[in-house]
């Protein structure tokens, strides 16, 4: 007898939960076409230049760069800094922070240039797992200055 009285209540609760579910909506905005077209004649080119960056990690921590924010990324917005390279690169942006450090060094050593063109990376690694890791990246590229 009690089961017959509880059954309508359980059925009503299930129907109530099923009809009062959450809804999620997502709206996106189409980004305007804000690309600028450049041609080869729009740049002044440098000769092939090189720069090198090295990181050393002891106990999986890069002690030298722990509080030093010198790299090729934006520091103003933490969300954008992981996505947008500060050093403008036409070509491969490299892999990892050491490549970013090498690009920063390249642009810092050659002021007045606006863009890195088709960089090539040479990486050397020496690793003792969890204890010591040294990674050196040498980047060579031509630099461009907008006329």
Z-matrix of the N, CA and C atoms (Angstrom, degrees):
N
C 1 1.433
C 2 1.533 1 111.37
N 3 1.287 2 116.88 1 -40.80
C 4 1.455 3 120.41 2 179.48
C 5 1.523 4 110.81 3 -67.08
N 6 1.336 5 117.20 4 -33.96
C 7 1.453 6 121.36 5 179.86
C 8 1.522 7 111.70 6 -64.14
N 9 1.323 8 117.50 7 -36.84
C 10 1.457 9 121.03 8 177.52
C 11 1.522 10 111.29 9 -66.97
N 12 1.305 11 118.16 10 -31.87
C 13 1.469 12 121.18 11 179.05
C 14 1.529 13 111.65 12 -77.23
N 15 1.330 14 118.25 13 -30.88
C 16 1.465 15 122.12 14 -177.68
C 17 1.533 16 110.84 15 -81.47
N 18 1.329 17 118.31 16 -31.42
C 19 1.458 18 122.45 17 -176.65
C 20 1.533 19 113.10 18 -56.77
N 21 1.322 20 121.15 19 -46.25
C 22 1.475 21 119.49 20 177.78
C 23 1.532 22 112.50 21 -64.75
N 24 1.306 23 116.80 22 -32.90
C 25 1.469 24 119.65 23 179.55
C 26 1.535 25 109.89 24 -68.72
N 27 1.335 26 117.20 25 -43.41
C 28 1.467 27 121.06 26 178.72
C 29 1.528 28 110.22 27 -64.80
N 30 1.329 29 117.39 28 -42.60
C 31 1.457 30 121.57 29 178.63
C 32 1.522 31 111.12 30 -62.65
N 33 1.316 32 116.71 31 -42.12
C 34 1.462 33 121.85 32 178.08
C 35 1.537 34 110.48 33 -64.66
N 36 1.330 35 118.18 34 -39.25
C 37 1.464 36 121.88 35 178.85
C 38 1.531 37 110.78 36 -66.06
N 39 1.336 38 118.53 37 -41.23
C 40 1.459 39 122.20 38 179.57
C 41 1.523 40 110.62 39 -65.91
N 42 1.317 41 117.24 40 -44.65
C 43 1.470 42 121.04 41 178.22
C 44 1.526 43 110.30 42 -64.06
N 45 1.312 44 116.98 43 -39.97
C 46 1.464 45 120.89 44 179.07
C 47 1.518 46 112.03 45 -64.68
N 48 1.325 47 117.62 46 -42.21
C 49 1.461 48 120.81 47 178.20
C 50 1.526 49 111.26 48 -68.66
N 51 1.311 50 117.82 49 -38.61
C 52 1.459 51 121.25 50 -178.62
C 53 1.528 52 111.79 51 -67.08
N 54 1.294 53 117.99 52 -34.18
C 55 1.461 54 120.76 53 -177.30
C 56 1.526 55 112.98 54 -89.23
N 57 1.315 56 118.03 55 -12.37
C 58 1.463 57 119.81 56 -179.35
C 59 1.522 58 111.30 57 -110.06
N 60 1.312 59 117.27 58 36.22
C 61 1.466 60 120.74 59 -178.16
C 62 1.516 61 110.18 60 -75.31
N 63 1.317 62 115.11 61 164.75
C 64 1.464 63 121.49 62 179.02
C 65 1.520 64 110.00 63 -79.00
N 66 1.295 65 114.94 64 152.93
C 67 1.461 66 119.09 65 173.96
C 68 1.520 67 108.03 66 -125.19
N 69 1.313 68 115.59 67 143.17
C 70 1.452 69 122.02 68 -179.39
C 71 1.515 70 107.17 69 -120.37
N 72 1.306 71 115.32 70 129.94
C 73 1.459 72 118.78 71 176.88
C 74 1.523 73 108.47 72 -123.52
N 75 1.313 74 115.74 73 147.04
C 76 1.458 75 121.43 74 -178.95
C 77 1.522 76 107.88 75 -130.86
N 78 1.310 77 115.30 76 128.46
C 79 1.454 78 119.85 77 177.18
C 80 1.515 79 107.92 78 -121.73
N 81 1.293 80 116.23 79 138.58
C 82 1.453 81 121.14 80 176.59
C 83 1.518 82 109.31 81 -123.61
N 84 1.302 83 114.85 82 155.35
C 85 1.453 84 121.01 83 177.72
C 86 1.518 85 108.48 84 -111.36
N 87 1.286 86 116.00 85 138.66
C 88 1.443 87 120.05 86 177.68
C 89 1.521 88 108.57 87 -76.14
N 90 1.312 89 115.82 88 127.21
C 91 1.455 90 120.55 89 -179.77
C 92 1.526 91 109.48 90 -74.54
N 93 1.315 92 116.56 91 139.83
C 94 1.465 93 118.34 92 178.48
C 95 1.522 94 110.21 93 -70.21
N 96 1.280 95 116.86 94 155.14
C 97 1.456 96 121.85 95 178.38
C 98 1.521 97 107.86 96 -78.17
N 99 1.323 98 115.09 97 94.13
C 100 1.465 99 119.83 98 -176.58
C 101 1.519 100 111.19 99 -108.54
N 102 1.320 101 117.73 100 25.36
C 103 1.452 102 120.86 101 179.64
C 104 1.521 103 110.20 102 -80.32
N 105 1.315 104 113.88 103 144.08
C 106 1.459 105 120.57 104 177.34
C 107 1.519 106 107.28 105 -110.57
N 108 1.298 107 116.96 106 130.89
C 109 1.459 108 120.50 107 179.74
C 110 1.519 109 109.65 108 -90.74
N 111 1.330 110 115.44 109 128.25
C 112 1.452 111 121.77 110 176.04
C 113 1.519 112 108.94 111 -114.65
N 114 1.305 113 115.38 112 150.32
C 115 1.446 114 122.18 113 176.64
C 116 1.517 115 108.99 114 -119.39
N 117 1.316 116 116.22 115 164.52
C 118 1.463 117 121.13 116 -176.39
C 119 1.534 118 111.51 117 -58.00
N 120 1.287 119 116.69 118 -35.14
C 121 1.471 120 120.80 119 -178.26
C 122 1.531 121 112.39 120 -73.36
N 123 1.318 122 118.10 121 -10.25
C 124 1.459 123 121.25 122 -179.34
C 125 1.522 124 113.11 123 -80.43
N 126 1.341 125 118.42 124 -5.90
C 127 1.452 126 122.24 125 -175.35
C 128 1.520 127 111.72 126 -120.25
N 129 1.323 128 115.25 127 151.62
C 130 1.456 129 123.43 128 164.58
C 131 1.516 130 105.55 129 -104.18
N 132 1.331 131 118.08 130 130.52
C 133 1.449 132 121.72 131 -172.84
C 134 1.518 133 111.15 132 -105.62
N 135 1.328 134 115.59 133 147.85
C 136 1.459 135 121.68 134 174.20
C 137 1.523 136 108.80 135 -92.24
N 138 1.310 137 115.65 136 174.51
C 139 1.456 138 119.64 137 169.75
C 140 1.524 139 108.07 138 -76.31
N 141 1.323 140 116.69 139 175.21
C 142 1.465 141 120.61 140 177.96
C 143 1.530 142 108.57 141 -66.32
N 144 1.324 143 116.75 142 124.65
C 145 1.464 144 121.94 143 -179.90
C 146 1.526 145 109.30 144 -121.45
N 147 1.345 146 115.62 145 157.73
C 148 1.460 147 120.74 146 -177.52
C 149 1.520 148 110.40 147 -130.48
N 150 1.325 149 114.65 148 153.42
C 151 1.461 150 121.95 149 172.99
C 152 1.523 151 107.64 150 -150.42
N 153 1.310 152 115.61 151 159.76
C 154 1.454 153 120.49 152 -176.76
C 155 1.516 154 110.16 153 -137.56
N 156 1.312 155 115.91 154 145.92
C 157 1.461 156 121.91 155 175.34
C 158 1.523 157 108.62 156 -137.81
N 159 1.321 158 115.21 157 145.13
C 160 1.458 159 120.99 158 -178.37
C 161 1.518 160 109.37 159 -133.63
N 162 1.315 161 116.24 160 138.30
C 163 1.457 162 120.80 161 170.63
C 164 1.515 163 108.64 162 -122.91
N 165 1.302 164 114.70 163 142.23
C 166 1.454 165 121.81 164 176.72
C 167 1.516 166 106.67 165 -124.43
N 168 1.305 167 115.60 166 126.11
C 169 1.466 168 121.54 167 177.64
C 170 1.514 169 109.26 168 -114.37
N 171 1.324 170 115.04 169 126.46
C 172 1.454 171 121.81 170 175.09
C 173 1.516 172 106.62 171 -116.29
N 174 1.308 173 116.53 172 125.65
C 175 1.463 174 122.64 173 -174.75
C 176 1.528 175 110.92 174 56.09
N 177 1.321 176 116.15 175 40.35
C 178 1.476 177 125.06 176 177.63
C 179 1.519 178 114.00 177 65.07
N 180 1.317 179 118.46 178 18.40
C 181 1.462 180 121.78 179 179.26
C 182 1.523 181 108.62 180 -124.92
N 183 1.320 182 115.80 181 129.56
C 184 1.457 183 122.12 182 175.37
C 185 1.519 184 107.27 183 -86.31
N 186 1.318 185 116.74 184 92.53
C 187 1.459 186 121.60 185 -171.97
C 188 1.525 187 111.90 186 -66.50
N 189 1.336 188 118.33 187 -34.04
C 190 1.463 189 120.40 188 -178.88
C 191 1.529 190 112.02 189 -68.09
N 192 1.315 191 117.74 190 -39.36
C 193 1.462 192 121.30 191 -177.33
C 194 1.529 193 112.90 192 -95.81
N 195 1.319 194 117.79 193 8.51
C 196 1.461 195 120.56 194 -176.18
C 197 1.526 196 111.39 195 -59.16
N 198 1.324 197 117.27 196 -43.76
C 199 1.462 198 120.79 197 -179.71
C 200 1.523 199 112.36 198 -115.09
N 201 1.319 200 117.65 199 2.50
C 202 1.458 201 122.42 200 -179.01
C 203 1.519 202 108.57 201 -100.44
N 204 1.327 203 118.38 202 119.14
C 205 1.461 204 122.54 203 -175.01
C 206 1.525 205 112.56 204 -98.87
N 207 1.315 206 119.06 205 27.44
C 208 1.447 207 122.84 206 -177.71
C 209 1.523 208 109.57 207 -80.11
N 210 1.310 209 117.24 208 100.34
C 211 1.459 210 120.27 209 177.55
C 212 1.515 211 109.38 210 -154.48
N 213 1.310 212 116.42 211 -174.58
C 214 1.454 213 121.25 212 -177.80
C 215 1.508 214 113.25 213 -92.59
N 216 1.308 215 118.66 214 25.48
C 217 1.456 216 121.64 215 -179.71
C 218 1.529 217 109.58 216 -118.65
N 219 1.329 218 115.42 217 157.00
C 220 1.460 219 120.23 218 176.04
C 221 1.518 220 109.77 219 -71.21
N 222 1.316 221 115.79 220 142.30
C 223 1.455 222 120.17 221 -179.92
C 224 1.524 223 112.35 222 -105.86
N 225 1.320 224 118.39 223 -8.39
C 226 1.455 225 120.55 224 -173.17
C 227 1.525 226 113.18 225 -73.08
N 228 1.301 227 118.06 226 -44.60
C 229 1.456 228 121.98 227 -177.30
C 230 1.520 229 109.16 228 -120.26
N 231 1.344 230 118.32 229 116.29
C 232 1.463 231 119.26 230 -175.23
C 233 1.517 232 113.75 231 -64.38
N 234 1.318 233 118.91 232 -25.46
C 235 1.464 234 120.17 233 179.66
C 236 1.519 235 109.85 234 -76.42
N 237 1.317 236 116.69 235 -45.63
C 238 1.459 237 120.38 236 -179.03
C 239 1.523 238 110.82 237 -72.94
N 240 1.338 239 118.01 238 -29.78
C 241 1.461 240 120.18 239 -175.41
C 242 1.516 241 112.32 240 -61.79
N 243 1.315 242 118.34 241 -29.81
C 244 1.451 243 119.99 242 178.42
C 245 1.511 244 113.23 243 -80.54
N 246 1.323 245 118.11 244 -10.95
C 247 1.454 246 120.56 245 -174.13
C 248 1.518 247 114.06 246 -111.40
N 249 1.304 248 117.67 247 -32.44
C 250 1.447 249 121.32 248 -170.81
C 251 1.523 250 110.58 249 -111.27
N 252 1.319 251 119.52 250 118.96
C 253 1.453 252 119.25 251 177.41
C 254 1.521 253 110.78 252 -71.77
N 255 1.305 254 117.48 253 134.61
C 256 1.453 255 121.75 254 178.62
C 257 1.516 256 110.07 255 -75.24
N 258 1.326 257 117.10 256 -36.68
C 259 1.451 258 121.10 257 176.79
C 260 1.521 259 107.19 258 -81.63
N 261 1.340 260 118.34 259 114.38
C 262 1.465 261 119.71 260 -179.07
C 263 1.525 262 110.74 261 -68.31
N 264 1.309 263 115.56 262 126.00
C 265 1.462 264 121.31 263 -175.69
C 266 1.523 265 108.94 264 -126.03
N 267 1.326 266 116.39 265 128.45
C 268 1.453 267 121.58 266 170.36
C 269 1.514 268 106.31 267 -100.52
N 270 1.319 269 116.63 268 101.97
C 271 1.451 270 121.48 269 -176.37
C 272 1.513 271 110.26 270 127.76
N 273 1.307 272 116.15 271 -152.33
C 274 1.459 273 123.13 272 -176.02
C 275 1.521 274 110.53 273 -74.61
N 276 1.330 275 117.03 274 127.94
C 277 1.469 276 121.16 275 179.79
C 278 1.514 277 112.37 276 -86.91
N 279 1.311 278 118.55 277 -1.21
C 280 1.456 279 121.18 278 178.55
C 281 1.509 280 111.40 279 85.23
N 282 1.318 281 115.33 280 -179.88
C 283 1.452 282 120.83 281 -177.85
C 284 1.518 283 109.27 282 -126.16
N 285 1.302 284 116.09 283 125.80
C 286 1.450 285 120.74 284 174.43
C 287 1.509 286 114.11 285 87.63
N 288 1.308 287 113.67 286 174.99
C 289 1.455 288 120.30 287 -175.65
C 290 1.516 289 112.81 288 -72.30
N 291 1.321 290 118.10 289 -30.14
C 292 1.461 291 119.58 290 -178.25
C 293 1.524 292 110.50 291 -65.45
N 294 1.323 293 117.64 292 -36.88
C 295 1.461 294 120.71 293 174.86
C 296 1.521 295 110.69 294 -63.65
N 297 1.322 296 115.89 295 -38.09
C 298 1.459 297 120.67 296 177.30
C 299 1.526 298 110.79 297 -65.38
N 300 1.330 299 117.20 298 -40.29
C 301 1.467 300 121.10 299 176.90
C 302 1.527 301 110.69 300 -63.15
N 303 1.327 302 116.70 301 -40.41
C 304 1.464 303 120.54 302 179.85
C 305 1.528 304 110.95 303 -66.02
N 306 1.335 305 117.60 304 -40.58
C 307 1.470 306 120.57 305 176.58
C 308 1.522 307 110.96 306 -64.26
N 309 1.325 308 116.80 307 -40.27
C 310 1.466 309 120.60 308 177.62
C 311 1.524 310 109.91 309 -61.45
N 312 1.326 311 116.64 310 -45.20
C 313 1.468 312 120.75 311 179.82
C 314 1.519 313 110.82 312 -62.41
N 315 1.328 314 116.75 313 -41.38
C 316 1.463 315 121.56 314 178.87
C 317 1.528 316 110.98 315 -59.08
N 318 1.316 317 117.06 316 -48.23
C 319 1.468 318 120.48 317 -179.19
C 320 1.531 319 111.33 318 -71.56
N 321 1.329 320 117.45 319 -33.29
C 322 1.465 321 121.23 320 -179.35
C 323 1.536 322 110.90 321 -69.59
N 324 1.333 323 116.93 322 -35.51
C 325 1.464 324 120.97 323 -179.78
C 326 1.529 325 112.66 324 -78.39
N 327 1.315 326 117.40 325 -15.83
C 328 1.469 327 121.77 326 -179.15
C 329 1.532 328 109.01 327 -128.23
N 330 1.316 329 117.85 328 75.48
C 331 1.469 330 119.69 329 -177.95
C 332 1.531 331 111.50 330 -69.36
N 333 1.310 332 114.93 331 155.18
C 334 1.459 333 120.74 332 177.87
C 335 1.512 334 113.40 333 98.91
N 336 1.309 335 118.15 334 -11.98
C 337 1.456 336 120.97 335 178.39
C 338 1.516 337 109.83 336 -95.08
N 339 1.319 338 115.83 337 150.48
C 340 1.459 339 121.54 338 -173.42
C 341 1.518 340 114.61 339 -103.10
N 342 1.324 341 118.40 340 -26.94
C 343 1.455 342 120.33 341 -171.31
C 344 1.529 343 110.52 342 -147.42
N 345 1.325 344 115.54 343 147.25
C 346 1.464 345 122.49 344 173.95
C 347 1.524 346 107.04 345 -97.06
N 348 1.332 347 116.40 346 130.00
C 349 1.460 348 120.50 347 -174.29
C 350 1.526 349 110.01 348 -112.74
N 351 1.320 350 116.29 349 120.87
C 352 1.465 351 125.70 350 175.44
C 353 1.534 352 112.88 351 46.46
N 354 1.337 353 117.03 352 66.30
C 355 1.468 354 118.70 353 179.77
C 356 1.531 355 112.07 354 -72.87
N 357 1.316 356 114.89 355 148.50
C 358 1.467 357 122.58 356 173.93
C 359 1.521 358 106.97 357 -115.53
N 360 1.324 359 116.41 358 139.20
C 361 1.460 360 121.73 359 -176.29
C 362 1.519 361 110.13 360 -117.28
N 363 1.322 362 115.54 361 137.72
C 364 1.461 363 121.87 362 172.93
C 365 1.529 364 106.07 363 -123.39
N 366 1.328 365 116.40 364 120.22
C 367 1.457 366 121.45 365 -173.84
C 368 1.522 367 110.60 366 -113.97
N 369 1.330 368 115.80 367 134.75
C 370 1.463 369 122.31 368 173.52
C 371 1.521 370 107.18 369 -121.38
N 372 1.332 371 115.98 370 135.14
C 373 1.465 372 120.56 371 -179.46
C 374 1.522 373 110.28 372 -130.36
N 375 1.332 374 114.98 373 142.08
C 376 1.454 375 122.24 374 169.78
C 377 1.521 376 106.24 375 -135.78
N 378 1.333 377 116.21 376 119.49
C 379 1.464 378 119.87 377 -172.14
C 380 1.527 379 110.37 378 -132.61
N 381 1.326 380 115.33 379 131.84
C 382 1.456 381 123.55 380 163.75
C 383 1.525 382 103.84 381 -115.71
N 384 1.327 383 118.21 382 107.07
C 385 1.467 384 121.01 383 -169.68
C 386 1.527 385 114.03 384 -50.12
N 387 1.342 386 114.49 385 132.02
C 388 1.465 387 126.33 386 177.74
C 389 1.519 388 114.42 387 66.36
N 390 1.329 389 118.91 388 -4.50
C 391 1.458 390 119.90 389 -178.37
C 392 1.526 391 111.15 390 -113.18
N 393 1.342 392 116.28 391 -51.97
C 394 1.452 393 120.58 392 -173.20
C 395 1.526 394 109.55 393 -146.67
N 396 1.319 395 115.59 394 136.83
C 397 1.460 396 120.80 395 175.35
C 398 1.522 397 108.77 396 -146.62
N 399 1.328 398 115.49 397 127.65
C 400 1.460 399 120.81 398 177.19
C 401 1.516 400 107.65 399 -123.87
N 402 1.319 401 115.43 400 127.57
C 403 1.461 402 120.84 401 180.00
C 404 1.520 403 108.31 402 -129.70
N 405 1.328 404 115.83 403 126.33
C 406 1.454 405 121.91 404 179.46
C 407 1.516 406 108.08 405 -120.39
N 408 1.333 407 116.06 406 129.46
C 409 1.464 408 121.46 407 178.01
C 410 1.519 409 108.02 408 -120.76
N 411 1.336 410 114.92 409 126.31
C 412 1.455 411 120.86 410 173.94
C 413 1.525 412 107.14 411 -108.83
N 414 1.316 413 116.13 412 124.70
C 415 1.461 414 121.16 413 -179.90
C 416 1.524 415 108.07 414 -111.94
N 417 1.322 416 115.47 415 135.35
C 418 1.460 417 120.73 416 174.72
C 419 1.526 418 107.18 417 -128.26
N 420 1.323 419 114.77 418 135.40
C 421 1.460 420 119.73 419 -176.58
C 422 1.523 421 109.85 420 -163.06
N 423 1.308 422 114.10 421 168.90
C 424 1.464 423 120.39 422 168.80
C 425 1.514 424 106.90 423 -98.60
N 426 1.300 425 115.92 424 148.02
C 427 1.459 426 121.39 425 178.75
C 428 1.521 427 109.07 426 -108.57
N 429 1.321 428 115.69 427 150.87
C 430 1.457 429 120.94 428 -179.27
C 431 1.512 430 112.00 429 -124.71
N 432 1.297 431 114.75 430 143.29
C 433 1.458 432 122.16 431 176.86
C 434 1.520 433 107.46 432 -120.75
N 435 1.312 434 117.19 433 127.29
C 436 1.450 435 120.89 434 -179.49
C 437 1.520 436 108.82 435 -72.09
N 438 1.353 437 116.22 436 129.76
C 439 1.473 438 120.89 437 -179.32
C 440 1.510 439 110.87 438 -69.74
